[in-house]
């Protein structure tokens, strides 16, 4: 700015002019500064608005819902400020250090709100861990013929999960070592050495049930582990429970419990990854018969349990199955399992919706290792005129070198289980959106198995912000020691700062992207809408 010399200006009173000039020069920067601030804040608001529009969890709200949302956000933010202030914010801590009693009785009642919220569907469950561990130790082990191996672990001895017969270790690919807490069913007098009647153990030891529960669930010790160590502990749970889950009367009752705990948690639809394949995978047995229950009869076990529950409890409760094999198996076996899945899928279109591979990813076969299988499947599909949908378990890793998520997207997986390490491959987000591929996010599972620590830093925040569709699920709630979806939804609401619009969209996604189709989906949506409206009316008064 060019300022003329004062002595060049002919002013009658220089003493008066100087203060005026100083004031003008001082005010000019302030005006310019305010203008810049206003422009910056306007640009900032525009950025946040565009980011909100990109958010995939953004369901429109009516007037009542907006009023409830105001109350919910106020209560949520009050809880976050208070607990972050005293360092008790639960999502910052490992799940097994949470004060669940305090969570249930908290004066904000937000867990009660989440628990009663109509959550739609639970789309990511596993057949051996979908129900309640408390049902197992309180009721399941009272089923006739139940025995528990209650000696110390013995890696030199193995049993087959189907039938529980003791066999030399290494004789077959399905035999597992005897671990303390292994549950199996026998006719009296045929049980292997070290197995004791569950009823006798209950009578002899008051602490038996609580100790057995501890052997069948993960716990706080895993916090110090990496994911590989956590999985080593986690896998032993399924070794212990495997022979019981293979006993058809036990598993039938366990399915009824699975339906009950989800219905009680206001979940109306579930989808289970059901192990079912060749070479004994997923087979079942009953006492007094040498006949092995496999394939179609395994599927029918699920169907009969569902019909029972619909008839006796809730006619509107629904279930679908995703036939699954194990990524620990060689490609030749997986090809046989896929061929069996094709046969079952075409034979049971009312119940089966697709195929998946499960088990820990990082140390086992890549999805790409089975490329010949997927190419063969495409050829079968072209020849036979059908499509076996894929629901791959991929991206359950924090390793940049694990590229399974790339193959899941390229092979057209309808939903992708976990997808934690998707943030290493942002170019996939546009592909996922174009393909309507959905991420099944399992917050507590990812923390418990050590893929994330602080749930507030879970990568799902980036997925949502990028416009990728997601659902919230629980993965293996039984092995984690809880039931249903409410803990994962509560964690999501707090850690991801979800509002009512987001929660509503999550519920809608869980039905829209489920295996329900046609009239089944119409009925499910209609029922959910009625439940949702009633829930909104109730919580407008309670919150």
N, C-alpha and C positions, 0 to 999 in steps of 0.2 A: 504494500500500500504506500503510495507517494503522499507524504504529508508536507505541505508548504511550510517554509520557515516562518515562525511567528513574526519575526521582524519585517517580513515582506507583506504582511497583511495590515491594512490601514484600519485599525480598530480604535475606537475612542477610549476603550478601557481594557487593556491587556490583562489586568488582574481578574476581570470577570470572565474573559474568554477562556483562559487556561483551565479552570475547573470544568467548564462545559466540554471542552475538547477531550479532556481525560475521561469524562463520563461516557462520551460517545464511543471512544476507542475501547473502553472497558466493556461496554454492553455488546458491541458487535460480535466478539467471540462467543459470548454467552448465547446469543440468538442463533449463531451458526451451530454451536454445540447442541442446543436443544433440537434443532432441525435434524442433525445427524442422528441423535438418539431416537427421535421419532421414526426416522427412516429405518434405522436398524431394528427397532422393536416391531415395526410393521413387517419387515422381511422375516424376522424371527417367528412371528405369529403365522405368517404364510407358510413357513417351513414346517412348523408343528401341525398345521392344518393339513398340509399335503401328506405328512407322515401318518397322521390319523386316518386319512382316507386310504392309505396303502395298507393299513392294518387289516389283517384277514379276519380278526374277531371284532366285528363292528355291526351287530344286528340293530336295526331300527327299533326304537322304543316308543310305545304309546304313552299317553299322559300319565296313567297310573304307574307304568314302569319307570317313567322319568322321575316321578316322585319317590318311588322306592329306591331308585338308583342314587338319588341325592342323599338319602339316609344311609344307604349301604356304604357309599364312598366316604361319608363323614365318619362312620363308625370304623371302617377299615383304616383310614388314615390316622385316626386317633389311636388305634391299637399300634400301628406301625411306629408312630412318633414315640409313644410311651415305651414300647419294648425295645426299640433301638436306643432310646435314651438310657435304659437300665441294662442294656446288652442281653436281654432275654428274648430277642426276636427269633422265634423258632426256626424259620427257614435258613438262618445263618449257622445253625447248629445241626449236628448229626441227629437223625430221626430218633435214635434210641435214647437221646438225652432230653427229648421233649417232655414236658410235664403234661401228659394227656388228660389227667384229671382236671387240671387247671383250665386246659383248653375247652373241656366239655362244660365246665361251670362258669366260664368267664362271663362277666357281667355284660359284655357287648353282644353275647349270644350269637356271634357270627358263625361258630361251628354248627350251632343248631340250625341256622339259616341254610348253610351248605348241606347239612345232612338231610334236611327236608326238601331241598330243591329237586325238582324232577330232572334228573341228569340224562335221561334218554338211554343210551347204550354204553356198555362196557365192551370195547372192541378189541382189547388185548389182554387175554387171559390164557393161562396154561392149564392143561387138564389135571396135572398133579398138584396144583396149588391155587385153585380157584375158590375154594371154600374156606371154612374156619378151622384153624389148628385146634381151637378150643373144643370144637365138636369132635375132632379126632380123639383127644385125650379124655373127654368127658363121656362121649357116647359111642364113637366108632370102635374103640377097643373093647367095648362090651358085647359086640357082635360075636355070636358063638364061633368058637374055633380060633379066636385071636391069641397069638403068642408073640412075645417080645424077646429078642435077644438082648439080655441085660448083663452079659459079661463084658469085659473090656474089648476094644476093637481087636480083631484077629484077621490080619491081612493074608494069612496062610490058608484061610478057609473061605469058600465062596458058595453062594446059592443062586439058583435061577429065580428071577422075579416072578415068572409064571409057574406056579406050583410050589415054589419055595424049596425044591430039592437041593440038597448039598451036592456039589460037583467039584471036581478038581479045578483049581483056579487056572485060567487060560484055556480051558477046554472049549469054551464057546465065547462068542462076542457079546453075549448078554449077561453072563454070570457076573455077580458083584461081590466084593469082599464083605465079610460080616462086620458090621459096625454096631457099637452099642446103641440100642434104640431102634434097631431094625424090626419092623412089624410084618408079620406074615400069618397065614391061616393054615391050620393043620387039623386033621382028625386026631383025637387024643391018642397019644402013644407013638405018633409018626413024626413028631417034631424033632429036628436035629438037636444035638447037644448044645446046651447054653440057652435054648429058648424056654421061656417059662410062661405059663398061662397069664394073660393080662389081668384077669380077675384075681389070681393069687398074688400077683405083685401089688395090686391095689390094696389088698387086705394086709399084706406084710409090711408095707412101707407107705406111711402117710405122705411122704414127699415124692412118691413115684410119679404121679401125674405131672407135677410142676417140673420135675427133672426131665421127663420125657418131652414135655412141651419145649424146654430149652434145647433139646437135641434136634427138634424138628423146626426150629426157627433161627434166623440170623439174629445177631445181637450187637451190642455196642463195641465189642472187641474188634469188629471189622473196620472201625474208623481209622485204626492205625495201619490198615492194609492198603496195598494197591489193588487194582481191579483183578489181577490174576490171582492174588492171594485170597481175595474175597470170594471169587468164583470157586476156588478149591474148597473152601468151607461150605459154600452154598450148594455145590454139587452133592456133598455128602448127605444133605437133607433129603434129596431125591433118591439116593441109594437106600436110605433108611425107610422111606415111605413107599418105595417102588413096589415091593411084593404085596403090600396092602391094596394099593391102587389097582393091581392086576387081579385082585379077588373080586369077581363081579358083584356079589351082594354088598360088599363094602363100598365099591365105587358107585353103585346105584344109589346107595344112601348118601354118599358124599355129594353126588350131583344134586340131590334134593336139598341138601344143606347149602350148596352153591346158589341154587335158585332162591332159597329163602333169604340168605344174607344180602343178596343183591336187591331183591324185591323190598326188603326192609330198609335198604339204603336208597330207596326211590330210583332204582335202575330197572327199566322195563324190558331191556333186551341185552343179551350177552352173546359174545362170539368167542369160542374156545379153540385154541390151537390143540387139536387132538392128535396124539401120536397114533399112527395107524399105518402099517406098511408090511413089507415082506420080512422073512427071517425072524418072525416073532415080535416085531416092533408093535407095541400096543395091544398084544394079545391078552386075554383074560382067562380065568379058570374058576371052577366051582369045586367044592369038596365032594368026594364020592364019585367023581367022573374023571376019566382020562381024556375026555374030549376038550380040545382047546378052542376057546371062543376067539374068533378073529374076523377081520374084514367086515362083511355085511352085518354079522351078529354084534360086533362092537358098536357099529353105527346104530343098530337097533336098540342097544342098551341106552344110548343117549336119547333116542326117540321115545322110548317107553317111560323113561324118567321124566321127560318134558311133559308128555301126555298126562302122567300122574299128577304132576304139579299143577298143570292147567286145570285139571278136573277137580282137584281137591283144594287148591289155594287161589290161583289167579289165572283166569282163562285168557288174559291178554298178555301174559308174560311169554316172550319169544326167545329162541336161541338158534344160532347157526354154528356150523363147525368148519374150521379150516384144517384139512388133513395135513399132517406135518410129519416130516422125517428129520433126521439128525445130520448136521453138517460135519460130524465126526466120521461119517461113513464114506466109503470109496465111491467114485462115480458110477461104477457098475451097479452097486446096490441102490444108489439114488435113482438111477434110470428105472430099475425094477419098481421102486417105490412110487415114482411118478406114474408109471404105467398102471399100477394098482390104484393110485389116486384118480386117474382118468376113469377107470372102470367104476370106482365107487361114486365119483361125481356124476357120471351119467346114470347110475342106478338109483341115486338118492338126491335128486335135484331139489327136493323140499327142504333138505337139511344141510347139504354140503355146498360151500361157496367158493372153494379154492384150495391152494396148496402153499406150504411154507417150509422152510428149513429152520430149525431151532438149535440152540446150544451156544456156548460161548464162541464169539467170532474170532478174536485175535489169534489164538493158537491153532485153530482148526481150518478146515478147507475154506478157501475163498468162494464166493458165488461164481467167480469166473472159472474156477476149477471144474465146474459142472457145465461148462458152455456147450459141450456136445449134447448133454441132456436137454438143455433148453432149446437147442436147434432141432433135436429129435421131436420134442414136444410141439414145436411150431409145425413140423411136417405132419404129425398126427392130426393136429387141429385142422390143417388145410385139407387133408384127405377125408376126415370124418365130419367136417363142417361144424365144429364146436370150438369153444375157447375155455380152457381151464385157467381161471384168473389166478394171478400170483399175488401173494401177500407177504413179501419177503421181510424177514427179520434182518435188517442191515443197518450199518452205521452205529451199532451199539459198541462204541469204541471212542477213545480219545487219541487214537493213533492216526497221524496224517497219512501214513502209508497203507492204511486199510481203505481200499477203494470199493468195497462192496456196495456202498450207496450209489456209486456210479452205475454199476450193473443193474441194481434194482430199478433205477429210473429208466435206463436204456431198454430194459426188458419189459417195461410197462407195468411194473408192480402197482396194483390199484391203491394199496396202502403200504406204508413202510413202517415196520416196527422199530421204534427208537429214533434212528437217524441222528444220533447225538453229534457225530463228527461231520455232519453236513456243512458246517461252517467252514470247513477246509475247501469246499467245492461250491462257491456261491454261484457259479455259472449254471449249476443244476436247478437253481430256484425257478428260473423262467421255464425250464423244461417241466418241472413239477407242476407249476401253475397251468401250463398248456395242456398237460396230461390229466389234470384234476387228481394228481397223486396227493395223498394225505399222509401226514406224519402222525403216527401214534406215539405221543409223548408220555413217558412214564416217570414223572419227577422223582418220587421217592425211591423207586427202583434204581434210577440212575445215581442217586446219592448213596444209597445203601451199598451198591456194588462198586462204588468209588469212581464213577465216571465224572461226577461233579462233586463239589464240596458244598459251597455256599449256593443254595438254590436260587438266590437272587441273580446269580451269574450264569444260570442255566442257558444254553444257547437257544432255547425255544423263543426267548425274547427277540432274537434276531430273525428267526423264522417267521414269527407272527408279523414283525415290522416289515418284512419283505413281501408280505402278502401270501405266504404259503399257508394252506389250510391245515389245521391240526385238530386232533382230539386229545383229551386227557384220559389216561388209563392207569391201571395199577400193576400190570404184569403178573406178579406172583404174590398177591397179598397174603395168602395162607402161610407161605414160607417166611414172609416178612413179619408175621404176627398180628395182622389186622385183617379186616374184611371190607369189601365194597370199594367205593370210589371217593368217599368223603374226605379222607385225609389227603389224597392227592389233589382234589379240587380245592380244599382249604389252603394247602400249600401253594397252589397255583394262584389263587386269589391274592394271597399276601405277597409271595415272592415276585410274581409277574405284574402285580397291581392291576388285577382284572376288575372291571366294573360289571354292572348288570348286563350291559350290552355284550360284553365279552362272554360272560357266563351263559347267556342265552344262546349265543352263536355256537359255543362249544356243545351245548345240548342238541341243537339243531344239526350240527355237523355229525354228531354221533349216530343220528338216525339217517341223515341224508347219505352218508358215506358207508353205511352198514351194508350187510348182504341182503337186507330186506328189499323187496321189489314189488311193484304193482300194488295190488289190493292190500298186501301185508304192510307195505310201507304207508299207504294211505291210512289204514286203521291205526298204525303206531303213531303217526303224526297227529291224527285227530285226538287220540287219547292223551298224548303228551300236551297238546295245546290246552285241553281242559284242565289237566293237572297243573300246568304252568299258571293259567289264569287264577285258579283257586289259590295257588301258592302266593302269587303276587298280592291278592286281596288279604290273605292271612298276615303276611309279613309287613304290609303297610300299617297294620294295627300293632304288630308286636315289636317292630324295630324302633 
